[in-house]
């Protein structure tokens, strides 16, 4: 593993972890009023594209980050649809 | 520009654009109740790390995406602090 991957995995942990409080908040409050489904749907497609990019450039951190983030984004999107008024 | 960069820039447009509806929604409603500051602060630091990673691996799409996303994340964070109850 070459040096930029350390920064990459640090970034991966943060951007993946960033989705967790939001997922937890919406799950606990059963309220998704302030959240934009458009955002999470677009984000999900974007993250999927980054995953393909990561595979193409063979970057372990980009692949790891975007695999996890994609799962969480799908989870949040489902919650938004489920709890919307 | 080699081939993966096309996918990279497509991903960049989507993940950057994904932040815009949320920024617009919070700006229009002056309401940030459903949004997690923890998420945006962590995301901001993560995006900044991806930007450093992008510079290290010399990826144009990673650099472009994370420069823009970082600005928008800072903007949303400021709105959350300003409009929180």
Backbone of each chain as nested JSON, in Angstrom:
{
  "chains": [
    {"id": "A", "residues": [
      {"number": 1, "name": "UNK", "atoms": {"N": [0.858, -1.203, 0.0], "CA": [0.0, 0.0, 0.0], "C": [0.89, 1.248, 0.0]}},
      {"number": 2, "name": "UNK", "atoms": {"N": [0.731, 2.073, -1.009], "CA": [1.579, 3.261, -1.088], "C": [0.954, 4.418, -0.308]}},
      {"number": 3, "name": "UNK", "atoms": {"N": [1.781, 5.38, -0.015], "CA": [1.468, 6.469, 0.897], "C": [0.107, 7.194, 0.742]}},
      {"number": 4, "name": "UNK", "atoms": {"N": [-0.323, 7.58, -0.464], "CA": [-1.603, 8.298, -0.537], "C": [-2.78, 7.497, 0.021]}},
      {"number": 5, "name": "UNK", "atoms": {"N": [-2.632, 6.158, 0.048], "CA": [-3.731, 5.332, 0.556], "C": [-4.029, 5.576, 2.042]}},
      {"number": 6, "name": "UNK", "atoms": {"N": [-3.031, 6.038, 2.801], "CA": [-3.276, 6.355, 4.215], "C": [-4.248, 7.525, 4.333]}},
      {"number": 7, "name": "UNK", "atoms": {"N": [-3.967, 8.547, 3.539], "CA": [-4.858, 9.71, 3.487], "C": [-6.221, 9.272, 2.936]}},
      {"number": 8, "name": "UNK", "atoms": {"N": [-6.191, 8.43, 1.923], "CA": [-7.423, 7.935, 1.304], "C": [-8.306, 7.204, 2.295]}},
      {"number": 9, "name": "UNK", "atoms": {"N": [-7.709, 6.324, 3.105], "CA": [-8.504, 5.578, 4.072], "C": [-8.983, 6.459, 5.227]}},
      {"number": 10, "name": "UNK", "atoms": {"N": [-8.174, 7.451, 5.59], "CA": [-8.601, 8.43, 6.6], "C": [-9.837, 9.18, 6.074]}},
      {"number": 11, "name": "UNK", "atoms": {"N": [-9.744, 9.631, 4.822], "CA": [-10.869, 10.31, 4.17], "C": [-12.082, 9.382, 4.085]}},
      {"number": 12, "name": "UNK", "atoms": {"N": [-11.83, 8.126, 3.752], "CA": [-12.899, 7.132, 3.609], "C": [-13.665, 6.957, 4.917]}},
      {"number": 13, "name": "UNK", "atoms": {"N": [-12.928, 6.87, 6.026], "CA": [-13.552, 6.7, 7.343], "C": [-14.451, 7.905, 7.638]}},
      {"number": 14, "name": "UNK", "atoms": {"N": [-13.944, 9.11, 7.376], "CA": [-14.706, 10.324, 7.681], "C": [-15.949, 10.477, 6.814]}},
      {"number": 15, "name": "UNK", "atoms": {"N": [-15.79, 10.33, 5.501], "CA": [-16.957, 10.564, 4.641], "C": [-17.993, 9.446, 4.802]}},
      {"number": 16, "name": "UNK", "atoms": {"N": [-17.534, 8.242, 5.163], "CA": [-18.494, 7.169, 5.425], "C": [-19.19, 7.407, 6.766]}},
      {"number": 17, "name": "UNK", "atoms": {"N": [-18.389, 7.73, 7.778], "CA": [-18.926, 7.989, 9.119], "C": [-19.893, 9.169, 9.108]}},
      {"number": 18, "name": "UNK", "atoms": {"N": [-19.672, 10.113, 8.199], "CA": [-20.506, 11.312, 8.127], "C": [-21.969, 10.976, 7.86]}},
      {"number": 19, "name": "UNK", "atoms": {"N": [-22.208, 9.88, 7.162], "CA": [-23.59, 9.495, 6.853], "C": [-24.281, 8.844, 8.054]}},
      {"number": 20, "name": "UNK", "atoms": {"N": [-23.489, 8.316, 8.995], "CA": [-24.072, 7.552, 10.094], "C": [-24.933, 8.375, 11.06]}},
      {"number": 21, "name": "UNK", "atoms": {"N": [-24.478, 9.576, 11.53], "CA": [-25.334, 10.35, 12.441], "C": [-26.688, 10.688, 11.813]}},
      {"number": 22, "name": "UNK", "atoms": {"N": [-26.654, 10.999, 10.508], "CA": [-27.907, 11.316, 9.823], "C": [-28.819, 10.091, 9.763]}},
      {"number": 23, "name": "UNK", "atoms": {"N": [-28.241, 8.936, 9.472], "CA": [-29.006, 7.691, 9.429], "C": [-29.601, 7.393, 10.806]}},
      {"number": 24, "name": "UNK", "atoms": {"N": [-28.799, 7.602, 11.849], "CA": [-29.238, 7.347, 13.224], "C": [-30.334, 8.331, 13.638]}},
      {"number": 25, "name": "UNK", "atoms": {"N": [-30.151, 9.603, 13.274], "CA": [-31.108, 10.657, 13.636], "C": [-32.488, 10.398, 13.021]}},
      {"number": 26, "name": "UNK", "atoms": {"N": [-32.511, 10.051, 11.755], "CA": [-33.774, 9.81, 11.053], "C": [-34.426, 8.53, 11.586]}},
      {"number": 27, "name": "UNK", "atoms": {"N": [-33.622, 7.556, 11.989], "CA": [-34.123, 6.281, 12.493], "C": [-34.725, 6.475, 13.88]}},
      {"number": 28, "name": "UNK", "atoms": {"N": [-34.078, 7.308, 14.707], "CA": [-34.525, 7.543, 16.08], "C": [-35.774, 8.435, 16.104]}},
      {"number": 29, "name": "UNK", "atoms": {"N": [-35.772, 9.507, 15.313], "CA": [-36.864, 10.486, 15.343], "C": [-38.043, 10.062, 14.473]}},
      {"number": 30, "name": "UNK", "atoms": {"N": [-37.839, 9.094, 13.59], "CA": [-38.867, 8.695, 12.619], "C": [-39.375, 9.923, 11.862]}},
      {"number": 31, "name": "UNK", "atoms": {"N": [-38.485, 10.862, 11.631], "CA": [-38.837, 12.127, 10.993], "C": [-37.761, 12.475, 9.962]}},
      {"number": 32, "name": "UNK", "atoms": {"N": [-38.196, 12.646, 8.719], "CA": [-37.241, 12.943, 7.653], "C": [-37.601, 14.241, 6.941]}},
      {"number": 33, "name": "UNK", "atoms": {"N": [-38.368, 15.101, 7.662], "CA": [-38.874, 16.334, 7.058], "C": [-37.794, 17.21, 6.423]}},
      {"number": 34, "name": "UNK", "atoms": {"N": [-36.692, 17.393, 7.127], "CA": [-35.673, 18.321, 6.64], "C": [-34.799, 17.743, 5.547]}},
      {"number": 35, "name": "UNK", "atoms": {"N": [-34.956, 16.457, 5.275], "CA": [-34.038, 15.8, 4.35], "C": [-34.568, 15.744, 2.923]}},
      {"number": 36, "name": "UNK", "atoms": {"N": [-33.658, 15.919, 2.005], "CA": [-34.012, 15.944, 0.596], "C": [-33.74, 14.58, -0.046]}},
      {"number": 37, "name": "UNK", "atoms": {"N": [-34.816, 13.943, -0.522], "CA": [-34.656, 12.663, -1.228], "C": [-33.859, 12.86, -2.51]}},
      {"number": 38, "name": "UNK", "atoms": {"N": [-34.084, 14.02, -3.162], "CA": [-33.327, 14.353, -4.387], "C": [-31.826, 14.289, -4.1]}},
      {"number": 39, "name": "UNK", "atoms": {"N": [-31.438, 14.835, -2.927], "CA": [-30.021, 14.809, -2.563], "C": [-29.509, 13.377, -2.453]}},
      {"number": 40, "name": "UNK", "atoms": {"N": [-30.215, 12.546, -1.697], "CA": [-29.701, 11.205, -1.443], "C": [-29.742, 10.309, -2.678]}},
      {"number": 41, "name": "UNK", "atoms": {"N": [-30.739, 10.511, -3.537], "CA": [-30.822, 9.726, -4.772], "C": [-29.672, 10.106, -5.714]}},
      {"number": 42, "name": "UNK", "atoms": {"N": [-29.425, 11.416, -5.861], "CA": [-28.331, 11.887, -6.713], "C": [-26.987, 11.441, -6.143]}},
      {"number": 43, "name": "UNK", "atoms": {"N": [-26.851, 11.588, -4.82], "CA": [-25.64, 11.157, -4.123], "C": [-25.381, 9.667, -4.344]}},
      {"number": 44, "name": "UNK", "atoms": {"N": [-26.45, 8.867, -4.235], "CA": [-26.325, 7.422, -4.422], "C": [-25.776, 7.067, -5.794]}},
      {"number": 45, "name": "UNK", "atoms": {"N": [-26.31, 7.718, -6.832], "CA": [-25.843, 7.472, -8.205], "C": [-24.403, 7.96, -8.379]}},
      {"number": 46, "name": "UNK", "atoms": {"N": [-24.11, 9.11, -7.77], "CA": [-22.751, 9.659, -7.83], "C": [-21.744, 8.739, -7.153]}},
      {"number": 47, "name": "UNK", "atoms": {"N": [-22.117, 8.232, -5.974], "CA": [-21.23, 7.339, -5.223], "C": [-20.99, 6.042, -5.997]}},
      {"number": 48, "name": "UNK", "atoms": {"N": [-22.041, 5.552, -6.643], "CA": [-21.914, 4.358, -7.492], "C": [-20.911, 4.618, -8.629]}},
      {"number": 49, "name": "UNK", "atoms": {"N": [-20.962, 5.82, -9.204], "CA": [-20.017, 6.181, -10.268], "C": [-18.585, 6.276, -9.739]}},
      {"number": 50, "name": "UNK", "atoms": {"N": [-18.421, 6.825, -8.52], "CA": [-17.087, 6.872, -7.895], "C": [-16.555, 5.47, -7.654]}},
      {"number": 51, "name": "UNK", "atoms": {"N": [-17.466, 4.561, -7.303], "CA": [-17.071, 3.169, -7.079], "C": [-16.501, 2.569, -8.37]}},
      {"number": 52, "name": "UNK", "atoms": {"N": [-17.186, 2.81, -9.499], "CA": [-16.705, 2.347, -10.808], "C": [-15.35, 2.992, -11.136]}},
      {"number": 53, "name": "UNK", "atoms": {"N": [-15.252, 4.294, -10.856], "CA": [-13.991, 5.021, -11.066], "C": [-12.87, 4.403, -10.229]}},
      {"number": 54, "name": "UNK", "atoms": {"N": [-13.163, 4.119, -8.96], "CA": [-12.179, 3.52, -8.053], "C": [-11.679, 2.173, -8.549]}},
      {"number": 55, "name": "UNK", "atoms": {"N": [-12.609, 1.38, -9.09], "CA": [-12.241, 0.072, -9.659], "C": [-11.341, 0.277, -10.88]}},
      {"number": 56, "name": "UNK", "atoms": {"N": [-11.695, 1.267, -11.724], "CA": [-10.915, 1.539, -12.943], "C": [-9.491, 2.003, -12.633]}},
      {"number": 57, "name": "UNK", "atoms": {"N": [-9.35, 2.885, -11.623], "CA": [-7.993, 3.377, -11.31], "C": [-7.322, 2.497, -10.24]}},
      {"number": 58, "name": "UNK", "atoms": {"N": [-8.018, 1.436, -9.84], "CA": [-7.496, 0.472, -8.855], "C": [-7.058, 1.131, -7.554]}},
      {"number": 59, "name": "UNK", "atoms": {"N": [-7.936, 1.969, -7.013], "CA": [-7.658, 2.635, -5.742], "C": [-8.409, 1.945, -4.608]}},
      {"number": 60, "name": "UNK", "atoms": {"N": [-7.685, 1.268, -3.698], "CA": [-8.349, 0.553, -2.597], "C": [-9.243, 1.454, -1.734]}},
      {"number": 61, "name": "UNK", "atoms": {"N": [-8.746, 2.672, -1.428], "CA": [-9.52, 3.547, -0.544], "C": [-10.789, 4.063, -1.218]}},
      {"number": 62, "name": "UNK", "atoms": {"N": [-10.699, 4.393, -2.506], "CA": [-11.884, 4.879, -3.228], "C": [-12.935, 3.757, -3.327]}},
      {"number": 63, "name": "UNK", "atoms": {"N": [-12.474, 2.53, -3.569], "CA": [-13.393, 1.388, -3.653], "C": [-14.062, 1.126, -2.3]}},
      {"number": 64, "name": "UNK", "atoms": {"N": [-13.262, 1.082, -1.234], "CA": [-13.798, 0.81, 0.111], "C": [-14.799, 1.883, 0.537]}},
      {"number": 65, "name": "UNK", "atoms": {"N": [-14.398, 3.151, 0.385], "CA": [-15.246, 4.27, 0.818], "C": [-16.588, 4.256, 0.108]}},
      {"number": 66, "name": "UNK", "atoms": {"N": [-16.554, 4.056, -1.206], "CA": [-17.774, 4.194, -1.978], "C": [-18.687, 2.972, -1.898]}},
      {"number": 67, "name": "UNK", "atoms": {"N": [-18.116, 1.795, -1.607], "CA": [-18.949, 0.614, -1.377], "C": [-19.798, 0.825, -0.126]}},
      {"number": 68, "name": "UNK", "atoms": {"N": [-19.133, 1.255, 0.95], "CA": [-19.832, 1.477, 2.215], "C": [-20.824, 2.64, 2.126]}},
      {"number": 69, "name": "UNK", "atoms": {"N": [-20.359, 3.765, 1.591], "CA": [-21.221, 4.945, 1.495], "C": [-22.455, 4.68, 0.652]}},
      {"number": 70, "name": "UNK", "atoms": {"N": [-22.28, 3.882, -0.393], "CA": [-23.429, 3.58, -1.245], "C": [-24.513, 2.841, -0.454]}},
      {"number": 71, "name": "UNK", "atoms": {"N": [-24.098, 1.865, 0.356], "CA": [-25.046, 1.117, 1.179], "C": [-25.809, 2.048, 2.137]}},
      {"number": 72, "name": "UNK", "atoms": {"N": [-25.067, 2.95, 2.779], "CA": [-25.693, 3.849, 3.762], "C": [-26.639, 4.824, 3.066]}},
      {"number": 73, "name": "UNK", "atoms": {"N": [-26.246, 5.299, 1.893], "CA": [-27.093, 6.228, 1.142], "C": [-28.416, 5.569, 0.742]}},
      {"number": 74, "name": "UNK", "atoms": {"N": [-28.351, 4.316, 0.336], "CA": [-29.565, 3.567, -0.011], "C": [-30.454, 3.424, 1.233]}},
      {"number": 75, "name": "UNK", "atoms": {"N": [-29.84, 3.106, 2.366], "CA": [-30.545, 2.963, 3.642], "C": [-31.279, 4.269, 4.012]}},
      {"number": 76, "name": "UNK", "atoms": {"N": [-30.585, 5.404, 3.938], "CA": [-31.19, 6.704, 4.267], "C": [-32.324, 7.021, 3.294]}},
      {"number": 77, "name": "UNK", "atoms": {"N": [-32.126, 6.758, 2.008], "CA": [-33.162, 7.028, 1.003], "C": [-34.44, 6.255, 1.32]}},
      {"number": 78, "name": "UNK", "atoms": {"N": [-34.288, 4.994, 1.718], "CA": [-35.445, 4.159, 2.065], "C": [-36.175, 4.764, 3.264]}},
      {"number": 79, "name": "UNK", "atoms": {"N": [-35.419, 5.235, 4.263], "CA": [-36.019, 5.863, 5.436], "C": [-36.774, 7.138, 5.066]}},
      {"number": 80, "name": "UNK", "atoms": {"N": [-36.196, 7.941, 4.174], "CA": [-36.853, 9.194, 3.761], "C": [-38.207, 8.876, 3.12]}},
      {"number": 81, "name": "UNK", "atoms": {"N": [-38.222, 7.88, 2.239], "CA": [-39.469, 7.501, 1.56], "C": [-40.483, 6.955, 2.574]}},
      {"number": 82, "name": "UNK", "atoms": {"N": [-39.995, 6.168, 3.514], "CA": [-40.862, 5.52, 4.503], "C": [-41.491, 6.521, 5.475]}},
      {"number": 83, "name": "UNK", "atoms": {"N": [-40.718, 7.531, 5.909], "CA": [-41.197, 8.436, 6.955], "C": [-41.673, 9.787, 6.436]}},
      {"number": 84, "name": "UNK", "atoms": {"N": [-41.696, 9.951, 5.128], "CA": [-42.152, 11.245, 4.611], "C": [-43.645, 11.396, 4.863]}},
      {"number": 85, "name": "UNK", "atoms": {"N": [-44.08, 12.678, 5.021], "CA": [-45.503, 12.925, 5.287], "C": [-46.253, 13.113, 3.976]}}
    ]},
    {"id": "B", "residues": [
      {"number": 1, "name": "UNK", "atoms": {"N": [-6.211, 13.358, -20.975], "CA": [-7.147, 12.789, -19.989], "C": [-7.471, 11.349, -20.376]}},
      {"number": 2, "name": "UNK", "atoms": {"N": [-7.158, 10.418, -19.486], "CA": [-7.417, 9.021, -19.792], "C": [-8.832, 8.624, -19.38]}},
      {"number": 3, "name": "UNK", "atoms": {"N": [-9.261, 7.516, -19.928], "CA": [-10.646, 7.071, -19.849], "C": [-11.363, 7.109, -18.482]}},
      {"number": 4, "name": "UNK", "atoms": {"N": [-10.744, 6.646, -17.369], "CA": [-11.485, 6.679, -16.102], "C": [-11.938, 8.085, -15.703]}},
      {"number": 5, "name": "UNK", "atoms": {"N": [-11.243, 9.107, -16.209], "CA": [-11.601, 10.481, -15.848], "C": [-13.001, 10.883, -16.331]}},
      {"number": 6, "name": "UNK", "atoms": {"N": [-13.478, 10.22, -17.383], "CA": [-14.846, 10.512, -17.844], "C": [-15.856, 10.07, -16.791]}},
      {"number": 7, "name": "UNK", "atoms": {"N": [-15.658, 8.86, -16.291], "CA": [-16.506, 8.351, -15.197], "C": [-16.31, 9.223, -13.952]}},
      {"number": 8, "name": "UNK", "atoms": {"N": [-15.066, 9.587, -13.698], "CA": [-14.737, 10.415, -12.533], "C": [-15.46, 11.753, -12.562]}},
      {"number": 9, "name": "UNK", "atoms": {"N": [-15.455, 12.397, -13.727], "CA": [-16.129, 13.695, -13.817], "C": [-17.655, 13.554, -13.776]}},
      {"number": 10, "name": "UNK", "atoms": {"N": [-18.161, 12.446, -14.316], "CA": [-19.598, 12.172, -14.219], "C": [-19.976, 12.02, -12.737]}},
      {"number": 11, "name": "UNK", "atoms": {"N": [-19.172, 11.245, -12.007], "CA": [-19.375, 11.061, -10.568], "C": [-19.255, 12.393, -9.829]}},
      {"number": 12, "name": "UNK", "atoms": {"N": [-18.269, 13.194, -10.235], "CA": [-18.031, 14.495, -9.604], "C": [-19.248, 15.406, -9.731]}},
      {"number": 13, "name": "UNK", "atoms": {"N": [-19.829, 15.428, -10.933], "CA": [-21.007, 16.267, -11.165], "C": [-22.156, 15.829, -10.253]}},
      {"number": 14, "name": "UNK", "atoms": {"N": [-22.368, 14.513, -10.153], "CA": [-23.474, 13.996, -9.348], "C": [-23.286, 14.236, -7.857]}},
      {"number": 15, "name": "UNK", "atoms": {"N": [-22.112, 13.88, -7.326], "CA": [-21.929, 14.03, -5.874], "C": [-21.864, 15.502, -5.46]}},
      {"number": 16, "name": "UNK", "atoms": {"N": [-21.389, 16.355, -6.372], "CA": [-21.384, 17.785, -6.069], "C": [-22.806, 18.335, -6.149]}},
      {"number": 17, "name": "UNK", "atoms": {"N": [-23.51, 17.975, -7.217], "CA": [-24.892, 18.428, -7.418], "C": [-25.798, 17.944, -6.283]}},
      {"number": 18, "name": "UNK", "atoms": {"N": [-25.466, 16.801, -5.706], "CA": [-26.287, 16.213, -4.643], "C": [-26.403, 17.142, -3.438]}},
      {"number": 19, "name": "UNK", "atoms": {"N": [-25.382, 17.944, -3.199], "CA": [-25.417, 18.863, -2.056], "C": [-26.283, 20.086, -2.326]}},
      {"number": 20, "name": "UNK", "atoms": {"N": [-26.501, 20.396, -3.602], "CA": [-27.192, 21.643, -3.942], "C": [-28.671, 21.681, -3.522]}},
      {"number": 21, "name": "UNK", "atoms": {"N": [-29.477, 20.611, -3.768], "CA": [-30.879, 20.678, -3.334], "C": [-31.006, 20.894, -1.824]}},
      {"number": 22, "name": "UNK", "atoms": {"N": [-30.11, 20.234, -1.047], "CA": [-30.151, 20.404, 0.405], "C": [-29.796, 21.835, 0.795]}},
      {"number": 23, "name": "UNK", "atoms": {"N": [-28.8, 22.402, 0.129], "CA": [-28.404, 23.787, 0.388], "C": [-29.553, 24.738, 0.048]}},
      {"number": 24, "name": "UNK", "atoms": {"N": [-30.219, 24.471, -1.07], "CA": [-31.339, 25.312, -1.513], "C": [-32.531, 25.184, -0.557]}},
      {"number": 25, "name": "UNK", "atoms": {"N": [-32.791, 23.939, -0.127], "CA": [-33.926, 23.667, 0.763], "C": [-33.773, 24.38, 2.111]}},
      {"number": 26, "name": "UNK", "atoms": {"N": [-32.612, 24.304, 2.693], "CA": [-32.358, 24.921, 3.994], "C": [-32.369, 26.448, 3.865]}},
      {"number": 27, "name": "UNK", "atoms": {"N": [-31.901, 26.949, 2.731], "CA": [-31.856, 28.39, 2.489], "C": [-33.27, 28.943, 2.309]}},
      {"number": 28, "name": "UNK", "atoms": {"N": [-34.122, 28.192, 1.587], "CA": [-35.488, 28.629, 1.3], "C": [-36.373, 28.533, 2.54]}},
      {"number": 29, "name": "UNK", "atoms": {"N": [-36.255, 27.419, 3.277], "CA": [-37.146, 27.177, 4.42], "C": [-36.646, 27.85, 5.698]}},
      {"number": 30, "name": "UNK", "atoms": {"N": [-35.402, 28.287, 5.727], "CA": [-34.778, 28.829, 6.937], "C": [-34.965, 27.865, 8.103]}},
      {"number": 31, "name": "UNK", "atoms": {"N": [-34.94, 26.579, 7.797], "CA": [-35.18, 25.529, 8.777], "C": [-34.169, 24.408, 8.555]}},
      {"number": 32, "name": "UNK", "atoms": {"N": [-33.406, 24.129, 9.603], "CA": [-32.379, 23.091, 9.48], "C": [-32.591, 22.005, 10.521]}},
      {"number": 33, "name": "UNK", "atoms": {"N": [-33.837, 21.891, 11.02], "CA": [-34.145, 20.959, 12.113], "C": [-33.708, 19.521, 11.846]}},
      {"number": 34, "name": "UNK", "atoms": {"N": [-33.992, 19.032, 10.643], "CA": [-33.721, 17.626, 10.361], "C": [-32.261, 17.327, 10.057]}},
      {"number": 35, "name": "UNK", "atoms": {"N": [-31.458, 18.384, 9.954], "CA": [-30.08, 18.179, 9.508], "C": [-29.094, 18.064, 10.661]}},
      {"number": 36, "name": "UNK", "atoms": {"N": [-28.137, 17.205, 10.468], "CA": [-27.138, 16.942, 11.489], "C": [-25.857, 17.73, 11.207]}},
      {"number": 37, "name": "UNK", "atoms": {"N": [-25.513, 18.629, 12.13], "CA": [-24.267, 19.387, 11.988], "C": [-23.069, 18.447, 12.073]}},
      {"number": 38, "name": "UNK", "atoms": {"N": [-23.2, 17.42, 12.93], "CA": [-22.135, 16.412, 13.062], "C": [-21.823, 15.812, 11.695]}},
      {"number": 39, "name": "UNK", "atoms": {"N": [-22.908, 15.513, 10.937], "CA": [-22.701, 14.943, 9.616], "C": [-21.908, 15.876, 8.71]}},
      {"number": 40, "name": "UNK", "atoms": {"N": [-22.34, 17.14, 8.643], "CA": [-21.7, 18.05, 7.696], "C": [-20.283, 18.434, 8.108]}},
      {"number": 41, "name": "UNK", "atoms": {"N": [-20.029, 18.516, 9.422], "CA": [-18.677, 18.832, 9.888], "C": [-17.724, 17.668, 9.57]}},
      {"number": 42, "name": "UNK", "atoms": {"N": [-18.176, 16.435, 9.84], "CA": [-17.364, 15.246, 9.547], "C": [-17.148, 15.118, 8.04]}},
      {"number": 43, "name": "UNK", "atoms": {"N": [-18.229, 15.314, 7.293], "CA": [-18.169, 15.263, 5.83], "C": [-17.169, 16.291, 5.295]}},
      {"number": 44, "name": "UNK", "atoms": {"N": [-17.207, 17.504, 5.852], "CA": [-16.298, 18.566, 5.419], "C": [-14.836, 18.169, 5.59]}},
      {"number": 45, "name": "UNK", "atoms": {"N": [-14.514, 17.605, 6.759], "CA": [-13.144, 17.169, 7.032], "C": [-12.76, 15.996, 6.118]}},
      {"number": 46, "name": "UNK", "atoms": {"N": [-13.714, 15.091, 5.901], "CA": [-13.483, 13.952, 5.011], "C": [-13.237, 14.394, 3.583]}},
      {"number": 47, "name": "UNK", "atoms": {"N": [-14.053, 15.338, 3.11], "CA": [-13.912, 15.847, 1.744], "C": [-12.561, 16.547, 1.566]}},
      {"number": 48, "name": "UNK", "atoms": {"N": [-12.148, 17.288, 2.597], "CA": [-10.843, 17.948, 2.571], "C": [-9.723, 16.897, 2.455]}},
      {"number": 49, "name": "UNK", "atoms": {"N": [-9.877, 15.773, 3.154], "CA": [-8.889, 14.689, 3.068], "C": [-8.873, 14.055, 1.679]}},
      {"number": 50, "name": "UNK", "atoms": {"N": [-10.067, 13.883, 1.085], "CA": [-10.142, 13.366, -0.293], "C": [-9.462, 14.312, -1.267]}},
      {"number": 51, "name": "UNK", "atoms": {"N": [-9.59, 15.62, -1.006], "CA": [-8.948, 16.617, -1.862], "C": [-7.423, 16.439, -1.822]}},
      {"number": 52, "name": "UNK", "atoms": {"N": [-6.88, 16.243, -0.609], "CA": [-5.437, 15.999, -0.45], "C": [-5.04, 14.701, -1.171]}},
      {"number": 53, "name": "UNK", "atoms": {"N": [-5.872, 13.67, -0.994], "CA": [-5.641, 12.387, -1.684], "C": [-5.624, 12.586, -3.2]}},
      {"number": 54, "name": "UNK", "atoms": {"N": [-6.589, 13.332, -3.712], "CA": [-6.696, 13.607, -5.15], "C": [-5.454, 14.304, -5.691]}},
      {"number": 55, "name": "UNK", "atoms": {"N": [-4.936, 15.253, -4.9], "CA": [-3.713, 15.967, -5.297], "C": [-2.536, 14.982, -5.314]}},
      {"number": 56, "name": "UNK", "atoms": {"N": [-2.474, 14.101, -4.289], "CA": [-1.373, 13.125, -4.196], "C": [-1.374, 12.116, -5.347]}},
      {"number": 57, "name": "UNK", "atoms": {"N": [-2.566, 11.638, -5.727], "CA": [-2.61, 10.661, -6.834], "C": [-2.793, 11.36, -8.19]}},
      {"number": 58, "name": "UNK", "atoms": {"N": [-2.814, 12.693, -8.16], "CA": [-2.94, 13.505, -9.372], "C": [-4.157, 13.132, -10.214]}},
      {"number": 59, "name": "UNK", "atoms": {"N": [-5.3, 13.049, -9.529], "CA": [-6.552, 12.747, -10.214], "C": [-7.37, 14.021, -10.423]}},
      {"number": 60, "name": "UNK", "atoms": {"N": [-7.515, 14.474, -11.671], "CA": [-8.259, 15.719, -11.941], "C": [-9.699, 15.681, -11.421]}},
      {"number": 61, "name": "UNK", "atoms": {"N": [-10.374, 14.538, -11.601], "CA": [-11.781, 14.48, -11.197], "C": [-11.939, 14.489, -9.679]}},
      {"number": 62, "name": "UNK", "atoms": {"N": [-11.044, 13.787, -8.966], "CA": [-11.112, 13.772, -7.496], "C": [-10.833, 15.173, -6.948]}},
      {"number": 63, "name": "UNK", "atoms": {"N": [-9.877, 15.875, -7.543], "CA": [-9.55, 17.241, -7.11], "C": [-10.727, 18.184, -7.363]}},
      {"number": 64, "name": "UNK", "atoms": {"N": [-11.275, 18.139, -8.576], "CA": [-12.384, 19.029, -8.939], "C": [-13.601, 18.784, -8.046]}},
      {"number": 65, "name": "UNK", "atoms": {"N": [-13.98, 17.512, -7.897], "CA": [-15.17, 17.157, -7.12], "C": [-15.053, 17.629, -5.682]}},
      {"number": 66, "name": "UNK", "atoms": {"N": [-13.901, 17.37, -5.075], "CA": [-13.764, 17.652, -3.65], "C": [-13.531, 19.122, -3.342]}},
      {"number": 67, "name": "UNK", "atoms": {"N": [-12.977, 19.875, -4.296], "CA": [-12.857, 21.323, -4.105], "C": [-14.244, 21.948, -4.022]}},
      {"number": 68, "name": "UNK", "atoms": {"N": [-15.094, 21.585, -4.981], "CA": [-16.445, 22.134, -5.025], "C": [-17.287, 21.662, -3.844]}},
      {"number": 69, "name": "UNK", "atoms": {"N": [-17.258, 20.344, -3.579], "CA": [-18.067, 19.786, -2.501], "C": [-17.685, 20.365, -1.147]}},
      {"number": 70, "name": "UNK", "atoms": {"N": [-16.394, 20.623, -0.974], "CA": [-15.945, 21.189, 0.296], "C": [-16.578, 22.564, 0.513]}},
      {"number": 71, "name": "UNK", "atoms": {"N": [-16.595, 23.396, -0.522], "CA": [-17.203, 24.732, -0.42], "C": [-18.677, 24.635, -0.04]}},
      {"number": 72, "name": "UNK", "atoms": {"N": [-19.392, 23.72, -0.694], "CA": [-20.83, 23.596, -0.444], "C": [-21.091, 23.067, 0.973]}},
      {"number": 73, "name": "UNK", "atoms": {"N": [-20.261, 22.129, 1.427], "CA": [-20.404, 21.574, 2.764], "C": [-20.206, 22.656, 3.837]}},
      {"number": 74, "name": "UNK", "atoms": {"N": [-19.238, 23.518, 3.624], "CA": [-18.995, 24.63, 4.548], "C": [-20.217, 25.553, 4.563]}},
      {"number": 75, "name": "UNK", "atoms": {"N": [-20.751, 25.842, 3.384], "CA": [-21.934, 26.689, 3.24], "C": [-23.129, 26.103, 4.014]}},
      {"number": 76, "name": "UNK", "atoms": {"N": [-23.391, 24.814, 3.849], "CA": [-24.507, 24.153, 4.545], "C": [-24.278, 24.168, 6.065]}},
      {"number": 77, "name": "UNK", "atoms": {"N": [-23.06, 23.905, 6.495], "CA": [-22.738, 23.911, 7.93], "C": [-23.039, 25.279, 8.553]}},
      {"number": 78, "name": "UNK", "atoms": {"N": [-22.676, 26.334, 7.845], "CA": [-22.93, 27.697, 8.337], "C": [-24.435, 27.924, 8.471]}},
      {"number": 79, "name": "UNK", "atoms": {"N": [-25.207, 27.459, 7.503], "CA": [-26.662, 27.595, 7.549], "C": [-27.262, 26.816, 8.726]}},
      {"number": 80, "name": "UNK", "atoms": {"N": [-26.756, 25.611, 8.977], "CA": [-27.267, 24.8, 10.09], "C": [-27.047, 25.534, 11.414]}},
      {"number": 81, "name": "UNK", "atoms": {"N": [-25.864, 26.098, 11.592], "CA": [-25.548, 26.832, 12.829], "C": [-26.425, 28.077, 12.94]}},
      {"number": 82, "name": "UNK", "atoms": {"N": [-26.623, 28.76, 11.827], "CA": [-27.382, 30.007, 11.812], "C": [-28.867, 29.799, 12.095]}},
      {"number": 83, "name": "UNK", "atoms": {"N": [-29.437, 28.715, 11.559], "CA": [-30.883, 28.518, 11.665], "C": [-31.302, 27.495, 12.716]}},
      {"number": 84, "name": "UNK", "atoms": {"N": [-30.371, 26.993, 13.468], "CA": [-30.753, 26.009, 14.494], "C": [-31.546, 26.72, 15.6]}},
      {"number": 85, "name": "UNK", "atoms": {"N": [-32.442, 25.951, 16.232], "CA": [-33.276, 26.536, 17.302], "C": [-32.593, 26.358, 18.651]}}
    ]}
  ]
}
